[in-house]
Amino acid sequence: MCNKTDISRRSFLKHSAVLGGAAATAVATSGLLTAPPEAEAAEDMSATFAASRIIESEQYEDKTIVDIDLLIIGSGYAGMWAALTAAEQGVASIAMVDKGAIAQSSVASMTAGSTSFVLEDDDMYGCMEELVKVSEFLSRQDFWEDMLSTSPARYNKILSWGVNYLGDRIYSDGNTYTAISTGIEYQGKQAGKAMIAALVDQVTAHGGIRYFSKTMVTQLLKEGESVVGAAGFNRINGNTIAFRSKATILAAGKCSFKGQHAMGEVETGDSYAMAYAAGAVL
């Protein structure tokens, strides 16, 4: 059982940033002290990229049209989980699109990887009350209840993949019920990279998923009041692409006030903008 620790969110993020910087410095210094010959360096670099679980993207010509059952826009924690769940439930044809590298350029891959779970012995409704308050009451409480009640199953599923939470459960900002599980590790990786690596391993074990990286989706396509796909372009060569889909999931990241917090510069609100332009009520 992990110990409980009280800490403010600001201190937690600052501490995570310091640890990340120290780890990066240690790695860089180690590389300088043990620089291998050129041939060995190239081989070592190749091994590093292989360990990063790079997902190869499909190449496409200009004005390509892709027909699939499910389109997922975004490949962070939410997008990868959506793809995995859909594949496990038998969706035969899935396309995942990201304006960066699939899975590797999401906010999720750059964070500490810490996650709030409501476990079997936790007070779910106490946690829910805190979360509703912290969201300034601008939230769907039925959504919170659904997410929190299914949280233990997700936690156990993640553990079954070989993911470990080695740190304390942190209660930040004075919360009594809402705990953050920290210290994530998976096959030698830590933090957000560990969670993304685990998700990539699970998702790529399923067939029927197509990947389109460096592809910026700019518009949802509609027939009447129904969304029937999306359109975008390749950021590298400018080729345009359209996806015709029976269902579309927007997981292209949140939006935020542009403060000084970590990853604020990439919280561009793509999903919100596309949904609003398509007529969704936010």
FIMIMI-119821 format. One record per residue (C-alpha): residue number from 1; residue in one letter; x, y, z. Coordinates in nm, 4 decimals. Example, Ala and Ser with C-alpha at 12.3 -4.5 7.8 and 13.67 -1.06 7.14 Angstrom:
- 1 A 1.2300 -0.4500 0.7800
- 2 S 1.3670 -0.1060 0.7140
# end
This chain:
- 1 M 0.0000 0.0000 0.0000
- 2 C 0.1416 0.3407 -0.0946
- 3 N 0.1628 0.6177 0.1618
- 4 K -0.0656 0.9205 0.1327
- 5 T 0.1031 1.2559 0.0739
- 6 D -0.0501 1.6041 0.0807
- 7 I 0.0938 1.8512 -0.1693
- 8 S -0.0347 2.1464 -0.3699
- 9 R -0.0796 2.1044 -0.7468
- 10 R 0.1675 2.3878 -0.8110
- 11 S 0.4320 2.2175 -0.5959
- 12 F 0.3602 1.8829 -0.7607
- 13 L 0.4062 2.0220 -1.1132
- 14 K 0.7188 2.2119 -1.0098
- 15 H 0.8619 1.8985 -0.8484
- 16 S 0.7840 1.6925 -1.1599
- 17 A 0.9515 1.9503 -1.3825
- 18 V 1.2636 1.9511 -1.1645
- 19 L 1.2817 1.5733 -1.1699
- 20 G 1.2357 1.5701 -1.5475
- 21 G 1.5091 1.8290 -1.5952
- 22 A 1.7452 1.6404 -1.3654
- 23 A 1.6815 1.3149 -1.5505
- 24 A 1.7434 1.4810 -1.8867
- 25 T 2.0654 1.6370 -1.7567
- 26 A 2.1809 1.3030 -1.6182
- 27 V 2.1165 1.1288 -1.9504
- 28 A 2.2916 1.4030 -2.1484
- 29 T 2.5913 1.4016 -1.9134
- 30 S 2.6136 1.0232 -1.9294
- 31 G 2.6163 1.0411 -2.3080
- 32 L 2.8998 1.2946 -2.3040
- 33 L 3.1100 1.0890 -2.0660
- 34 T 3.0684 0.7641 -2.2594
- 35 A 3.0462 0.8824 -2.6188
- 36 P 3.0743 0.5717 -2.8435
- 37 P 3.2468 0.5592 -3.1831
- 38 E 3.0401 0.6852 -3.4757
- 39 A 2.9221 0.3423 -3.5887
- 40 E 2.8238 0.2435 -3.2359
- 41 A 2.6447 0.5758 -3.1892
- 42 A 2.4321 0.5155 -3.4981
- 43 E 2.3430 0.1671 -3.3760
- 44 D 2.2565 0.3033 -3.0308
- 45 M 2.0346 0.5753 -3.1835
- 46 S 1.8498 0.3141 -3.3880
- 47 A 1.7847 0.1101 -3.0748
- 48 T 1.6556 0.4191 -2.8953
- 49 F 1.4013 0.4931 -3.1680
- 50 A 1.2932 0.1285 -3.1765
- 51 A 1.2296 0.1422 -2.8019
- 52 S 1.0153 0.4532 -2.8482
- 53 R 0.7441 0.2478 -3.0202
- 54 I 0.7199 0.4671 -3.3280
- 55 I 0.4001 0.3969 -3.5251
- 56 E 0.4515 0.4253 -3.8983
- 57 S 0.2065 0.6494 -4.0798
- 58 E 0.0316 0.5773 -4.4068
- 59 Q 0.1439 0.7918 -4.6979
- 60 Y -0.1271 0.9355 -4.9196
- 61 E -0.1660 1.1313 -5.2402
- 62 D -0.3453 1.4619 -5.2715
- 63 K -0.7287 1.4420 -5.2557
- 64 T -0.7267 1.0960 -5.0992
- 65 I -1.0567 0.9681 -4.9558
- 66 V -1.0467 0.7084 -4.6758
- 67 D -1.3568 0.5067 -4.5830
- 68 I -1.3663 0.3674 -4.2287
- 69 D -1.6126 0.2721 -3.9572
- 70 L -1.4552 0.4897 -3.6867
- 71 L -1.2404 0.8026 -3.7123
- 72 I -1.0399 0.9088 -3.4053
- 73 I -0.8866 1.2567 -3.4222
- 74 G -0.5994 1.2741 -3.1733
- 75 S -0.3667 1.0049 -3.0382
- 76 G -0.2988 1.0930 -2.6765
- 77 Y -0.4320 0.9090 -2.3733
- 78 A -0.7973 0.9586 -2.4780
- 79 G -0.7455 0.8765 -2.8455
- 80 M -0.5389 0.5640 -2.7788
- 81 W -0.7870 0.4406 -2.5174
- 82 A -1.0743 0.4987 -2.7594
- 83 A -0.8954 0.3028 -3.0328
- 84 L -0.8198 0.0154 -2.7971
- 85 T -1.1762 -0.0006 -2.6649
- 86 A -1.3233 0.0096 -3.0143
- 87 A -1.0899 -0.2647 -3.1373
- 88 E -1.1708 -0.4833 -2.8353
- 89 Q -1.5423 -0.4383 -2.9010
- 90 G -1.5073 -0.5542 -3.2604
- 91 V -1.5002 -0.2340 -3.4658
- 92 A -1.3380 -0.3614 -3.7838
- 93 S -1.2091 -0.0447 -3.9472
- 94 I -1.0498 0.2375 -3.7453
- 95 A -0.8414 0.5366 -3.8517
- 96 M -0.6363 0.7426 -3.6064
- 97 V -0.5203 1.0882 -3.7145
- 98 D -0.2810 1.3257 -3.5392
- 99 K -0.1280 1.6578 -3.6373
- 100 G 0.1976 1.5373 -3.4792
- 101 A 0.3545 1.1936 -3.4458
- 102 I 0.1058 0.9229 -3.3516
- 103 A 0.1012 0.8945 -2.9693
- 104 Q 0.4418 1.0575 -2.9257
- 105 S 0.3598 1.4278 -2.9564
- 106 S 0.0505 1.4403 -2.7356
- 107 V 0.0331 1.6308 -2.4088
- 108 A -0.0099 1.2921 -2.2363
- 109 S 0.3350 1.1756 -2.3477
- 110 M 0.4976 1.4881 -2.2005
- 111 T 0.3407 1.4867 -1.8536
- 112 A 0.4263 1.3089 -1.5290
- 113 G 0.1783 1.0346 -1.6194
- 114 S -0.0040 1.0668 -1.2882
- 115 T -0.3732 0.9800 -1.2946
- 116 S -0.6715 1.0096 -1.0595
- 117 F -0.8419 0.6769 -0.9951
- 118 V -1.1282 0.6030 -0.7575
- 119 L -1.0442 0.2610 -0.6177
- 120 E -1.2664 0.0085 -0.4414
- 121 D -1.2138 0.1487 -0.0904
- 122 D -1.2439 0.5160 -0.1924
- 123 D -1.5484 0.7378 -0.1424
- 124 M -1.6695 0.7870 -0.4991
- 125 Y -1.9303 1.0513 -0.4186
- 126 G -1.6886 1.2426 -0.1982
- 127 C -1.4465 1.2493 -0.4895
- 128 M -1.7240 1.3491 -0.7269
- 129 E -1.8242 1.6427 -0.5067
- 130 E -1.4659 1.7714 -0.5073
- 131 L -1.4333 1.7363 -0.8837
- 132 V -1.7620 1.9172 -0.9483
- 133 K -1.6442 2.2046 -0.7278
- 134 V -1.3005 2.2289 -0.8895
- 135 S -1.4704 2.2478 -1.2314
- 136 E -1.6662 2.5508 -1.1041
- 137 F -1.9857 2.3409 -1.1287
- 138 L -1.9653 2.3615 -1.5105
- 139 S -1.9780 1.9854 -1.5588
- 140 R -2.2136 1.6994 -1.6283
- 141 Q -2.2457 1.5124 -1.3007
- 142 D -2.3834 1.2048 -1.4763
- 143 F -2.0591 1.1957 -1.6802
- 144 W -1.8531 1.2215 -1.3615
- 145 E -2.0513 0.9366 -1.2049
- 146 D -1.9992 0.7160 -1.5085
- 147 M -1.6246 0.7849 -1.5227
- 148 L -1.5672 0.7399 -1.1507
- 149 S -1.7781 0.4238 -1.1128
- 150 T -1.5842 0.2524 -1.3937
- 151 S -1.2479 0.3795 -1.2687
- 152 P -1.1466 0.0668 -1.0682
- 153 A -1.1898 -0.1536 -1.3761
- 154 R -0.9656 0.0766 -1.5800
- 155 Y -0.7033 0.0814 -1.3050
- 156 N -0.6951 -0.2992 -1.2856
- 157 K -0.6812 -0.3238 -1.6634
- 158 I -0.3780 -0.0945 -1.6772
- 159 L -0.2043 -0.2977 -1.4061
- 160 S -0.2697 -0.6156 -1.6070
- 161 W -0.0554 -0.4705 -1.8887
- 162 G 0.2475 -0.4589 -1.6594
- 163 V 0.2152 -0.0912 -1.5705
- 164 N 0.3119 -0.0027 -1.2138
- 165 Y 0.2356 0.2999 -0.9959
- 166 L 0.5378 0.3169 -0.7683
- 167 G 0.4802 0.6568 -0.6045
- 168 D 0.2513 0.7829 -0.3321
- 169 R -0.1158 0.8624 -0.3849
- 170 I -0.1186 1.2415 -0.3603
- 171 Y -0.4079 1.4478 -0.2277
- 172 S -0.3534 1.7939 -0.3780
- 173 D -0.5193 2.1334 -0.3262
- 174 G -0.6766 2.0313 0.0039
- 175 N -0.8813 1.7480 -0.1459
- 176 T -0.9806 1.4710 0.0934
- 177 Y -1.1174 1.2123 -0.1492
- 178 T -0.9551 1.2812 -0.4878
- 179 A -0.6206 1.1003 -0.5019
- 180 I -0.3576 1.1120 -0.7751
- 181 S -0.1633 0.7898 -0.8413
- 182 T 0.1999 0.8760 -0.9161
- 183 G 0.5329 0.7196 -1.0104
- 184 I 0.4213 0.5345 -1.3228
- 185 E 0.6640 0.2802 -1.4731
- 186 Y 0.6412 0.0441 -1.7697
- 187 Q 0.9244 -0.1627 -1.9179
- 188 G 1.1925 0.0819 -1.8108
- 189 K 0.9994 0.3941 -1.9096
- 190 Q 0.8645 0.6458 -1.6627
- 191 A 0.5974 0.9147 -1.6463
- 192 G 0.3751 0.9928 -1.9458
- 193 K 0.6070 0.8075 -2.1824
- 194 A 0.5404 0.4899 -1.9850
- 195 M 0.1623 0.5180 -2.0123
- 196 I 0.1754 0.5987 -2.3823
- 197 A 0.4161 0.3087 -2.4473
- 198 A 0.1786 0.0692 -2.2713
- 199 L -0.1166 0.1994 -2.4721
- 200 V 0.0765 0.1745 -2.7992
- 201 D 0.1646 -0.1880 -2.7219
- 202 Q -0.2012 -0.2692 -2.6583
- 203 V -0.3393 -0.0787 -2.9580
- 204 T -0.0887 -0.2094 -3.2121
- 205 A -0.1641 -0.5672 -3.1057
- 206 H -0.4990 -0.5254 -3.2848
- 207 G -0.5406 -0.5270 -3.6611
- 208 G -0.7700 -0.3047 -3.8602
- 209 I -0.6292 0.0260 -3.7293
- 210 R -0.4817 0.2733 -3.9781
- 211 Y -0.2555 0.5595 -3.8726
- 212 F -0.2151 0.9041 -4.0270
- 213 S 0.0421 1.1256 -3.8584
- 214 K 0.1475 1.4849 -3.9399
- 215 T -0.2102 1.5310 -4.0641
- 216 M -0.3958 1.8388 -3.9434
- 217 V -0.7726 1.7875 -3.9398
- 218 T -0.9427 2.1239 -3.9865
- 219 Q -1.3113 2.0506 -4.0450
- 220 L -1.5803 1.7994 -3.9588
- 221 L -1.7919 1.6965 -4.2579
- 222 K -2.1700 1.6821 -4.2239
- 223 E -2.4755 1.5472 -4.4016
- 224 G -2.7757 1.7236 -4.2556
- 225 E -2.7221 1.7273 -3.8803
- 226 S -2.4926 1.4225 -3.8764
- 227 V -2.1129 1.4271 -3.8785
- 228 V -1.9982 1.1841 -4.1478
- 229 G -1.6229 1.2392 -4.1419
- 230 A -1.3528 1.5045 -4.1497
- 231 A -1.1106 1.6784 -4.3822
- 232 G -0.7508 1.7884 -4.3370
- 233 F -0.4069 1.8085 -4.4904
- 234 N -0.0556 1.6737 -4.4500
- 235 R 0.1665 1.9285 -4.2743
- 236 I 0.4777 1.8091 -4.4583
- 237 N 0.3705 1.8006 -4.8231
- 238 G 0.0330 1.9771 -4.8225
- 239 N -0.1629 1.6793 -4.9606
- 240 T -0.5314 1.6963 -4.8710
- 241 I -0.7307 1.4053 -4.7301
- 242 A -1.0932 1.3340 -4.6400
- 243 F -1.2254 1.0615 -4.4115
- 244 R -1.5743 0.9157 -4.4522
- 245 S -1.6692 0.7538 -4.1221
- 246 K -1.9749 0.6048 -3.9563
- 247 A -1.8652 0.7571 -3.6250
- 248 T -1.6094 1.0190 -3.5256
- 249 I -1.4361 1.0722 -3.1916
- 250 L -1.2710 1.4048 -3.1142
- 251 A -0.9692 1.3571 -2.8864
- 252 A -0.7448 1.6341 -3.0172
- 253 G -0.6653 1.7899 -2.6823
- 254 K -0.8062 2.0415 -2.4402
- 255 C -0.7849 2.4176 -2.4433
- 256 S -0.6502 2.6410 -2.1708
- 257 F -0.5694 2.9931 -2.0700
- 258 K -0.2143 3.0555 -2.1878
- 259 G -0.0467 3.0621 -1.8508
- 260 Q 0.3018 2.9508 -1.7516
- 261 H 0.2066 2.5916 -1.6714
- 262 A 0.3661 2.2974 -1.8472
- 263 M 0.2425 2.2175 -2.2015
- 264 G 0.0169 2.5262 -2.2127
- 265 E 0.1503 2.6142 -2.5571
- 266 V 0.0081 2.2992 -2.7173
- 267 E -0.3393 2.3136 -2.5601
- 268 T -0.4901 2.4631 -2.8735
- 269 G -0.8507 2.3450 -2.8425
- 270 D -0.8751 2.1866 -3.1888
- 271 S -1.1611 1.9574 -3.0843
- 272 Y -1.3666 2.2377 -2.9321
- 273 A -1.3261 2.4598 -3.2385
- 274 M -1.4245 2.1860 -3.4849
- 275 A -1.7187 2.0731 -3.2744
- 276 Y -1.8448 2.4302 -3.2363
- 277 A -1.8091 2.5002 -3.6091
- 278 A -2.0103 2.1845 -3.6798
- 279 G -2.2922 2.3095 -3.4584
- 280 A -2.2293 2.1272 -3.1317
- 281 V -2.3540 2.2869 -2.8116
- 282 L -2.0585 2.3304 -2.5750
# end
